[in-house]
Amino acid sequence: MRPDIGDWSELLAEEREMDYFESLYSFLYKNHSKEIYPPKENWYKAFEYSSFANTKVIILGQDPYHGINQAEGLSFSVPEGVPIPPSLRNIYMELKSDVGITVPNHGHLSYWAKQGVLLLNSVLTVEKNSPASHANHGWEIFTDNVIKLLNEKKHNLVFLLWGAYAGKKAELINLERHLVLNAPHPSPFSANKGFFGCKHFSKTNQYLLSTNQTPIEWGIPS
């Protein structure tokens, strides 16, 4: 695990000693000759941008984008200059409808992350052009433990769970301590089934204000 993830380092230090973590890194090492996304230096980028202390919203994705230059360690985000993926375009459409933002001309979401939005994928790596290729090798245990840690040690977080896969993570969250918002995935295959109109962004800010927290500025500078 990279040493520069701030206050997460001590909180997650025990994970490195677990058998599953050793097996995970053994799997990654055996596959190091294959093209893996994001680059190794970005595997823990979500934790670098959003410290444990500052995290107040969690947007959970499944695994990284598997196309060239897309994955950067933040769920749903792509680097500036990379075409905006369809799911993120739909997220922007809902944002515009919900809170009236101007849709940015890029898909880089660090502006959210730096405000305490943890953009966490359940699986942190993927093989090029092979979605879910690194599923069930240990990342899910690690990120489930991150969710459990947030659930147990913080109060009044907002978890945005989009799609059936993310929705299953609700069982890890105490609904009396935190707000969980569920909706279909923003993918073009499901956005029309309830993601559009879910108003999760305004509901998030209403909850943050009601719990004496600073709301998120959802508008991303172009």
Kinemage of the C-alpha trace (Angstrom):
@kinemage 1
@onewidth
@group {chain A} dominant
@subgroup {mainchain}
@vectorlist {calphas} color= white
{ca met a 1} P 0.000 0.000 0.000
{ca arg a 2} L 1.335 3.420 -0.893
{ca pro a 3} L 2.594 5.392 2.118
{ca asp a 4} L 1.178 8.747 1.046
{ca ile a 5} L -2.531 8.236 1.734
{ca gly a 6} L -2.496 10.476 4.773
{ca asp a 7} L -4.639 9.553 7.745
{ca trp a 8} L -5.867 6.419 5.956
{ca ser a 9} L -2.403 4.845 6.318
{ca glu a 10} L -2.629 4.056 10.008
{ca leu a 11} L -6.309 3.119 9.835
{ca leu a 12} L -5.673 0.601 7.053
{ca ala a 13} L -2.243 -0.613 8.135
{ca glu a 14} L -3.566 -3.941 9.444
{ca glu a 15} L -4.989 -4.804 6.028
{ca arg a 16} L -1.484 -5.269 4.650
{ca glu a 17} L -0.850 -8.036 7.180
{ca met a 18} L -3.930 -10.029 6.211
{ca asp a 19} L -3.657 -13.238 4.184
{ca tyr a 20} L -6.111 -11.972 1.573
{ca phe a 21} L -3.960 -8.903 0.932
{ca glu a 22} L -0.864 -11.028 0.382
{ca ser a 23} L -2.824 -13.227 -2.028
{ca leu a 24} L -4.127 -10.153 -3.843
{ca tyr a 25} L -0.647 -8.761 -4.403
{ca ser a 26} L 0.584 -12.171 -5.463
{ca phe a 27} L -2.142 -12.214 -8.114
{ca leu a 28} L -1.220 -8.709 -9.263
{ca tyr a 29} L 2.473 -9.604 -9.415
{ca lys a 30} L 1.781 -12.714 -11.489
{ca asn a 31} L -0.136 -10.522 -13.927
{ca his a 32} L 2.313 -7.615 -13.984
{ca ser a 33} L 3.256 -8.329 -17.607
{ca lys a 34} L -0.323 -7.583 -18.659
{ca glu a 35} L -1.570 -4.033 -19.049
{ca ile a 36} L -3.350 -3.131 -15.817
{ca tyr a 37} L -5.398 0.010 -15.200
{ca pro a 38} L -5.064 2.391 -13.534
{ca pro a 39} L -1.261 2.684 -13.328
{ca lys a 40} L 0.104 1.355 -10.040
{ca glu a 41} L 0.773 4.845 -8.687
{ca asn a 42} L -2.957 5.587 -8.951
{ca trp a 43} L -4.394 2.484 -7.294
{ca tyr a 44} L -5.063 4.381 -4.061
{ca lys a 45} L -5.686 7.790 -5.591
{ca ala a 46} L -9.190 8.054 -4.076
{ca phe a 47} L -7.645 7.993 -0.578
{ca glu a 48} L -5.035 10.576 -1.492
{ca tyr a 49} L -7.670 13.074 -2.598
{ca ser a 50} L -10.238 12.455 0.153
{ca ser a 51} L -8.763 11.983 3.607
{ca phe a 52} L -10.568 9.901 6.206
{ca ala a 53} L -11.152 13.019 8.299
{ca asn a 54} L -12.669 14.960 5.393
{ca thr a 55} L -14.736 12.197 3.817
{ca lys a 56} L -18.459 12.854 4.089
{ca val a 57} L -19.873 11.410 0.843
{ca ile a 58} L -19.018 8.061 -0.760
{ca ile a 59} L -19.794 7.286 -4.407
{ca leu a 60} L -19.175 3.599 -4.971
{ca gly a 61} L -18.265 2.183 -8.356
{ca gln a 62} L -17.644 -1.434 -9.335
{ca asp a 63} L -14.231 -1.550 -11.042
{ca pro a 64} L -12.076 0.869 -13.058
{ca tyr a 65} L -12.603 1.765 -16.690
{ca his a 66} L -10.772 -0.777 -18.836
{ca gly a 67} L -10.006 1.432 -21.856
{ca ile a 68} L -6.696 3.122 -22.602
{ca asn a 69} L -6.006 6.255 -20.508
{ca gln a 70} L -9.426 6.183 -18.823
{ca ala a 71} L -8.904 4.866 -15.280
{ca glu a 72} L -7.267 7.210 -12.802
{ca gly a 73} L -8.151 5.714 -9.430
{ca leu a 74} L -11.404 7.629 -8.859
{ca ser a 75} L -14.747 5.966 -9.508
{ca phe a 76} L -16.534 7.302 -12.624
{ca ser a 77} L -13.720 9.821 -13.247
{ca val a 78} L -11.414 10.111 -16.251
{ca pro a 79} L -8.430 12.430 -16.796
{ca glu a 80} L -8.962 15.727 -18.554
{ca gly a 81} L -8.667 15.322 -22.296
{ca val a 82} L -10.192 11.845 -22.268
{ca pro a 83} L -13.722 11.594 -23.737
{ca ile a 84} L -16.416 11.576 -21.061
{ca pro a 85} L -17.788 8.004 -20.686
{ca pro a 86} L -21.537 7.431 -21.148
{ca ser a 87} L -22.249 6.755 -17.450
{ca leu a 88} L -20.554 9.984 -16.427
{ca arg a 89} L -22.432 11.897 -19.111
{ca asn a 90} L -25.645 10.630 -17.542
{ca ile a 91} L -24.403 11.665 -14.098
{ca tyr a 92} L -23.825 15.152 -15.480
{ca met a 93} L -27.311 15.175 -17.017
{ca glu a 94} L -28.860 14.327 -13.651
{ca leu a 95} L -26.716 16.946 -11.951
{ca lys a 96} L -27.897 19.606 -14.387
{ca ser a 97} L -31.525 18.594 -13.887
{ca asp a 98} L -31.207 18.290 -10.110
{ca val a 99} L -29.061 21.240 -9.047
{ca gly a 100} L -28.702 23.254 -12.238
{ca ile a 101} L -24.966 22.937 -12.784
{ca thr a 102} L -23.288 23.791 -16.056
{ca val a 103} L -22.019 20.537 -17.532
{ca pro a 104} L -18.203 20.614 -17.604
{ca asn a 105} L -16.190 19.856 -20.723
{ca his a 106} L -14.166 17.096 -19.045
{ca gly a 107} L -14.681 14.077 -16.784
{ca his a 108} L -12.059 14.649 -14.090
{ca leu a 109} L -13.807 14.566 -10.691
{ca ser a 110} L -10.995 15.611 -8.350
{ca tyr a 111} L -12.968 18.788 -7.554
{ca trp a 112} L -15.501 16.603 -5.771
{ca ala a 113} L -12.874 14.389 -4.169
{ca lys a 114} L -11.037 17.333 -2.638
{ca gln a 115} L -14.283 18.352 -0.917
{ca gly a 116} L -14.600 15.001 0.834
{ca val a 117} L -16.322 12.856 -1.791
{ca leu a 118} L -14.628 9.459 -1.666
{ca leu a 119} L -14.823 8.137 -5.227
{ca leu a 120} L -14.263 4.489 -4.405
{ca asn a 121} L -14.338 1.511 -6.728
{ca ser a 122} L -15.036 -1.836 -5.085
{ca val a 123} L -12.228 -3.343 -7.184
{ca leu a 124} L -9.232 -1.054 -7.642
{ca thr a 125} L -7.594 -2.586 -10.724
{ca val a 126} L -8.588 -4.162 -14.024
{ca glu a 127} L -6.873 -5.714 -17.030
{ca lys a 128} L -6.991 -3.777 -20.296
{ca asn a 129} L -10.200 -4.410 -22.258
{ca ser a 130} L -11.347 -7.022 -19.736
{ca pro a 131} L -14.026 -5.718 -17.357
{ca ala a 132} L -14.242 -7.430 -13.952
{ca ser a 133} L -11.008 -9.303 -14.689
{ca his a 134} L -9.675 -8.541 -11.201
{ca ala a 135} L -12.902 -9.280 -9.363
{ca asn a 136} L -12.873 -11.854 -6.549
{ca his a 137} L -9.153 -11.637 -5.898
{ca gly a 138} L -9.270 -9.624 -2.671
{ca trp a 139} L -9.975 -6.016 -3.552
{ca glu a 140} L -13.608 -6.399 -2.491
{ca ile a 141} L -12.499 -7.481 0.995
{ca phe a 142} L -10.288 -4.424 1.245
{ca thr a 143} L -12.908 -1.928 0.097
{ca asp a 144} L -15.647 -3.578 2.175
{ca asn a 145} L -13.372 -3.030 5.171
{ca val a 146} L -13.006 0.613 4.150
{ca ile a 147} L -16.799 0.939 4.146
{ca lys a 148} L -17.022 -0.795 7.532
{ca leu a 149} L -14.370 1.544 8.914
{ca leu a 150} L -16.243 4.612 7.737
{ca asn a 151} L -19.517 3.200 9.038
{ca glu a 152} L -18.129 2.480 12.496
{ca lys a 153} L -15.874 5.473 13.093
{ca lys a 154} L -17.844 8.310 11.509
{ca his a 155} L -21.365 9.701 11.695
{ca asn a 156} L -23.698 11.317 9.174
{ca leu a 157} L -22.030 10.136 5.997
{ca val a 158} L -23.906 9.924 2.701
{ca phe a 159} L -23.469 6.759 0.641
{ca leu a 160} L -24.571 6.982 -2.998
{ca leu a 161} L -25.155 3.424 -4.189
{ca trp a 162} L -25.985 3.231 -7.883
{ca gly a 163} L -26.928 -0.095 -9.395
{ca ala a 164} L -27.514 -3.548 -7.955
{ca tyr a 165} L -23.845 -4.239 -7.268
{ca ala a 166} L -23.326 -1.087 -5.219
{ca gly a 167} L -26.712 -1.473 -3.594
{ca lys a 168} L -25.598 -4.704 -1.932
{ca lys a 169} L -23.099 -2.692 0.125
{ca ala a 170} L -25.981 -1.176 2.095
{ca glu a 171} L -25.842 -4.203 4.389
{ca leu a 172} L -22.484 -2.908 5.658
{ca ile a 173} L -23.944 0.459 6.700
{ca asn a 174} L -25.847 1.463 9.827
{ca leu a 175} L -28.860 3.344 8.504
{ca glu a 176} L -29.374 5.044 11.864
{ca arg a 177} L -25.933 6.677 11.657
{ca his a 178} L -25.730 7.454 7.957
{ca leu a 179} L -27.822 8.265 4.892
{ca val a 180} L -27.904 5.677 2.102
{ca leu a 181} L -29.322 6.718 -1.271
{ca asn a 182} L -29.999 3.958 -3.801
{ca ala a 183} L -30.745 4.292 -7.507
{ca pro a 184} L -30.256 2.349 -10.733
{ca his a 185} L -26.819 2.633 -12.310
{ca pro a 186} L -26.202 5.699 -14.519
{ca ser a 187} L -25.251 3.415 -17.409
{ca pro a 188} L -27.202 4.034 -20.632
{ca phe a 189} L -28.734 0.585 -20.073
{ca ser a 190} L -30.402 1.591 -16.812
{ca ala a 191} L -30.346 5.367 -16.292
{ca asn a 192} L -33.910 5.710 -17.583
{ca lys a 193} L -35.118 3.199 -15.014
{ca gly a 194} L -34.783 5.602 -12.088
{ca phe a 195} L -31.350 7.181 -12.057
{ca phe a 196} L -32.660 10.173 -13.943
{ca gly a 197} L -34.806 12.048 -11.450
{ca cys a 198} L -33.296 10.455 -8.337
{ca lys a 199} L -32.098 13.887 -7.153
{ca his a 200} L -29.292 12.348 -5.135
{ca phe a 201} L -27.119 15.433 -5.342
{ca ser a 202} L -29.653 17.829 -3.823
{ca lys a 203} L -30.679 15.193 -1.270
{ca thr a 204} L -27.026 14.799 -0.282
{ca asn a 205} L -26.616 18.494 0.342
{ca gln a 206} L -29.893 18.723 2.237
{ca tyr a 207} L -28.684 15.991 4.555
{ca leu a 208} L -25.248 17.547 4.989
{ca leu a 209} L -26.813 20.880 5.904
{ca ser a 210} L -29.223 19.186 8.310
{ca thr a 211} L -26.247 17.607 10.100
{ca asn a 212} L -24.254 20.863 10.260
{ca gln a 213} L -21.842 19.928 7.465
{ca thr a 214} L -20.719 21.961 4.487
{ca pro a 215} L -22.585 20.967 1.321
{ca ile a 216} L -20.732 19.784 -1.764
{ca glu a 217} L -20.185 22.213 -4.632
{ca trp a 218} L -21.221 19.874 -7.407
{ca gly a 219} L -20.443 22.258 -10.248
{ca ile a 220} L -17.069 21.292 -11.723
{ca pro a 221} L -14.969 24.072 -13.263
{ca ser a 222} L -14.290 23.539 -16.975
